Amino acid sequence: MKRKLFATMLAGAMAASMITGCGSSDKGGETEAPKTEAAGDTTAAAEGGEDAGDAGAAGGGQLIGVAMPTKDLQRWNQDGSNMKAELEAAGYQVDLQYASNDVQTQVSQVENMISNGCELLVIASIDGSSLGEPLSQAKEAGIPVISYDRLLMNSDAVSYYATFDNYMVGQKQGEYLVEALDLENQAGPFNIELFTGDPADNNCVFFFGGAMDVLQPYIDEGKLVVKSGQTAFEQVATANWDSEKAQNRMDTIIAGNYSDGTTLHAVLCSNDSTALGVENALAASYTGEYPIITGQDCDVANMKNLVAGKQAMSVFKDTRTLASQVVKMVDAIMQGGEAEVNDTESYDNGTGVIPTYLCEPVVVTTDNYKEMLIDSGYYTEDQLK
């Protein structure tokens, strides 16, 4: 793997995260109450639930706390419902809560999970560095913590990390652009713009780092040109992965660099919510040849755009697979054993390397979306019309 550039970005982005992390919780006065799903709801049962149930027959009704960041992004709704269904099928009670992308709400929710007797916590954080106090409480109470998809930073209370190979996600996006633009054989130059997500989300460093380790040599060679000049992580980050913020930035980039008919050939977007903002901006103010756009998560709106030719690809992270793996990890821990991991080198949260299980992401295009998303039961055909 090309890790040199990535390692440099990781150090810089972690520093930026510490500076911006507190600010990322500012939702402009949002006062939405914490969302909690009671343990009786068995909707959206995930594939593999039967296997999880067999493995977790000894669940015995123990209470598991599951903290999710928000319902504003489709993927977290799916993660939460999949996790809840699988854990319940394995014999556990589940306290599932969504924090409306508000850090203090999530802090309170995790503290309440601890005081209410949760015996294990699965946490997908809003800001990976913001949960130090409740994590300390969990450690003091002897409650294991699984960091879910987003690595919890700067805490020695984290027992395990479960995620997709986030560096590979970025690599796949970069490799797709290299192939689509035929950079190995074409002289270029091709114009490209860069978008990634929230600087407080540690995954961003891996997504963007993986992509840039692929693309940077072509930028250095002059085959790829970033006309806006915005290439640093801090410049291309999008607070809260917000589509509107991505759209506003893309509007500005178009006005300053592409309103004169200059062709924009490609846009690297680390996920689908940022891609959607870029696509909305292009629809509003760009008149040139349509660019190649990457994404991640296979959100419904983006898959509709993919079918319509407005997005070239998205990286599919089947949350059912991740939920199944986490349930196995929960089972192993609750039965006094060690959880299965396949990476003990890559994910240092500032207190040491966290034992990790990585699931593998898959590229989805118009060529295979039916097989990957519809035939697999992830979506129905009607959902993507």
Solvent accessible surface area in square Angstrom, and as a share of the most:
residue,aa,sasa,rsa
1,M,133,0.59
2,K,109,0.46
3,R,84,0.31
4,K,180,0.76
5,L,55,0.27
6,F,11,0.04
7,A,58,0.45
8,T,94,0.55
9,M,25,0.11
10,L,45,0.23
11,A,68,0.53
12,G,34,0.33
13,A,1,0.01
14,M,56,0.25
15,A,45,0.35
16,A,10,0.08
17,S,17,0.11
18,M,129,0.58
19,I,144,0.73
20,T,54,0.31
21,G,4,0.04
22,C,118,0.71
23,G,52,0.50
24,S,11,0.07
25,S,25,0.16
26,D,104,0.54
27,K,56,0.24
28,G,74,0.71
29,G,62,0.60
30,E,64,0.29
31,T,127,0.74
32,E,72,0.32
33,A,70,0.54
34,P,73,0.46
35,K,52,0.22
36,T,81,0.47
37,E,39,0.17
38,A,77,0.60
39,A,41,0.32
40,G,69,0.66
41,D,58,0.30
42,T,93,0.54
43,T,91,0.53
44,A,61,0.47
45,A,81,0.63
46,A,9,0.07
47,E,100,0.45
48,G,36,0.35
49,G,15,0.14
50,E,144,0.64
51,D,94,0.49
52,A,2,0.01
53,G,18,0.18
54,D,104,0.54
55,A,55,0.42
56,G,0,0.00
57,A,90,0.70
58,A,70,0.54
59,G,1,0.01
60,G,72,0.70
61,G,28,0.27
62,Q,48,0.21
63,L,42,0.21
64,I,0,0.00
65,G,0,0.00
66,V,0,0.00
67,A,0,0.00
68,M,0,0.00
69,P,0,0.00
70,T,2,0.01
71,K,66,0.28
72,D,90,0.47
73,L,33,0.16
74,Q,48,0.21
75,R,17,0.06
76,W,4,0.01
77,N,52,0.27
78,Q,35,0.16
79,D,0,0.00
80,G,0,0.00
81,S,23,0.15
82,N,10,0.05
83,M,0,0.00
84,K,3,0.01
85,A,10,0.07
86,E,1,0.00
87,L,0,0.00
88,E,33,0.15
89,A,58,0.45
90,A,2,0.01
91,G,32,0.31
92,Y,8,0.03
93,Q,96,0.43
94,V,4,0.02
95,D,21,0.11
96,L,0,0.00
97,Q,17,0.08
98,Y,2,0.01
99,A,0,0.00
100,S,4,0.03
101,N,13,0.07
102,D,32,0.17
103,V,8,0.05
104,Q,122,0.54
105,T,24,0.14
106,Q,1,0.00
107,V,20,0.12
108,S,54,0.35
109,Q,3,0.01
110,V,0,0.00
111,E,51,0.23
112,N,74,0.38
113,M,0,0.00
114,I,25,0.13
115,S,90,0.58
116,N,99,0.51
117,G,43,0.42
118,C,3,0.02
119,E,79,0.35
120,L,0,0.00
121,L,0,0.00
122,V,0,0.00
123,I,0,0.00
124,A,0,0.00
125,S,1,0.00
126,I,7,0.04
127,D,4,0.02
128,G,4,0.04
129,S,45,0.29
130,S,31,0.20
131,L,0,0.00
132,G,37,0.35
133,E,106,0.47
134,P,1,0.01
135,L,1,0.01
136,S,64,0.41
137,Q,56,0.25
138,A,0,0.00
139,K,108,0.46
140,E,158,0.71
141,A,62,0.48
142,G,61,0.59
143,I,19,0.10
144,P,35,0.22
145,V,0,0.00
146,I,0,0.00
147,S,0,0.00
148,Y,0,0.00
149,D,2,0.01
150,R,17,0.06
151,L,1,0.00
152,L,0,0.00
153,M,17,0.08
154,N,78,0.40
155,S,10,0.07
156,D,93,0.48
157,A,10,0.08
158,V,11,0.06
159,S,37,0.24
160,Y,30,0.11
161,Y,0,0.00
162,A,0,0.00
163,T,0,0.00
164,F,2,0.01
165,D,18,0.09
166,N,0,0.00
167,Y,2,0.01
168,M,46,0.20
169,V,0,0.00
170,G,0,0.00
171,Q,26,0.12
172,K,44,0.19
173,Q,0,0.00
174,G,0,0.00
175,E,90,0.41
176,Y,56,0.21
177,L,0,0.00
178,V,20,0.11
179,E,140,0.63
180,A,48,0.37
181,L,15,0.07
182,D,51,0.26
183,L,0,0.00
184,E,122,0.55
185,N,117,0.60
186,Q,83,0.37
187,A,82,0.64
188,G,32,0.31
189,P,88,0.55
190,F,35,0.14
191,N,19,0.10
192,I,0,0.00
193,E,0,0.00
194,L,0,0.00
195,F,0,0.00
196,T,0,0.00
197,G,0,0.00
198,D,5,0.03
199,P,21,0.13
200,A,4,0.03
201,D,4,0.02
202,N,13,0.07
203,N,3,0.01
204,C,0,0.00
205,V,3,0.02
206,F,6,0.02
207,F,8,0.03
208,F,2,0.01
209,G,0,0.00
210,G,0,0.00
211,A,1,0.01
212,M,5,0.02
213,D,5,0.03
214,V,10,0.06
215,L,0,0.00
216,Q,46,0.20
217,P,64,0.40
218,Y,28,0.11
219,I,33,0.17
220,D,108,0.56
221,E,114,0.51
222,G,35,0.34
223,K,30,0.13
224,L,2,0.01
225,V,54,0.31
226,V,17,0.10
227,K,82,0.35
228,S,27,0.17
229,G,49,0.47
230,Q,49,0.22
231,T,52,0.30
232,A,45,0.35
233,F,11,0.05
234,E,101,0.45
235,Q,89,0.40
236,V,0,0.00
237,A,21,0.17
238,T,6,0.03
239,A,37,0.28
240,N,22,0.11
241,W,11,0.04
242,D,45,0.24
243,S,32,0.20
244,E,117,0.53
245,K,96,0.40
246,A,1,0.01
247,Q,49,0.22
248,N,80,0.41
249,R,40,0.15
250,M,0,0.00
251,D,50,0.26
252,T,92,0.54
253,I,2,0.01
254,I,2,0.01
255,A,70,0.55
256,G,62,0.59
257,N,30,0.15
258,Y,6,0.02
259,S,83,0.53
260,D,116,0.60
261,G,50,0.48
262,T,35,0.20
263,T,36,0.21
264,L,0,0.00
265,H,44,0.20
266,A,0,0.00
267,V,0,0.00
268,L,1,0.00
269,C,0,0.00
270,S,1,0.00
271,N,8,0.04
272,D,0,0.00
273,S,7,0.04
274,T,0,0.00
275,A,0,0.00
276,L,46,0.23
277,G,0,0.00
278,V,0,0.00
279,E,6,0.03
280,N,61,0.31
281,A,0,0.00
282,L,3,0.02
283,A,86,0.67
284,A,79,0.61
285,S,56,0.36
286,Y,22,0.08
287,T,134,0.78
288,G,31,0.30
289,E,121,0.54
290,Y,84,0.32
291,P,7,0.05
292,I,39,0.20
293,I,0,0.00
294,T,0,0.00
295,G,0,0.00
296,Q,2,0.01
297,D,16,0.08
298,C,0,0.00
299,D,17,0.09
300,V,33,0.19
301,A,45,0.35
302,N,1,0.01
303,M,0,0.00
304,K,82,0.35
305,N,25,0.13
306,L,0,0.00
307,V,73,0.42
308,A,68,0.53
309,G,56,0.54
310,K,96,0.41
311,Q,5,0.02
312,A,27,0.21
313,M,0,0.00
314,S,0,0.00
315,V,0,0.00
316,F,8,0.03
317,K,7,0.03
318,D,27,0.14
319,T,3,0.02
320,R,20,0.07
321,T,68,0.40
322,L,0,0.00
323,A,0,0.00
324,S,19,0.12
325,Q,13,0.06
326,V,0,0.00
327,V,0,0.00
328,K,95,0.40
329,M,1,0.00
330,V,0,0.00
331,D,7,0.04
332,A,28,0.22
333,I,26,0.13
334,M,39,0.17
335,Q,104,0.46
336,G,72,0.69
337,G,42,0.40
338,E,152,0.68
339,A,8,0.06
340,E,106,0.47
341,V,46,0.27
342,N,87,0.45
343,D,23,0.12
344,T,86,0.50
345,E,146,0.66
346,S,42,0.27
347,Y,3,0.01
348,D,73,0.38
349,N,0,0.00
350,G,51,0.49
351,T,71,0.41
352,G,29,0.28
353,V,67,0.38
354,I,10,0.05
355,P,46,0.29
356,T,0,0.00
357,Y,40,0.15
358,L,30,0.15
359,C,7,0.04
360,E,120,0.54
361,P,1,0.01
362,V,58,0.33
363,V,37,0.21
364,V,0,0.00
365,T,22,0.13
366,T,76,0.44
367,D,139,0.72
368,N,37,0.19
369,Y,26,0.10
370,K,106,0.45
371,E,111,0.50
372,M,44,0.20
373,L,0,0.00
374,I,31,0.16
375,D,111,0.57
376,S,36,0.23
377,G,54,0.52
378,Y,25,0.10
379,Y,8,0.03
380,T,81,0.47
381,E,90,0.40
382,D,104,0.54
383,Q,82,0.37
384,L,12,0.06
385,K,162,0.69
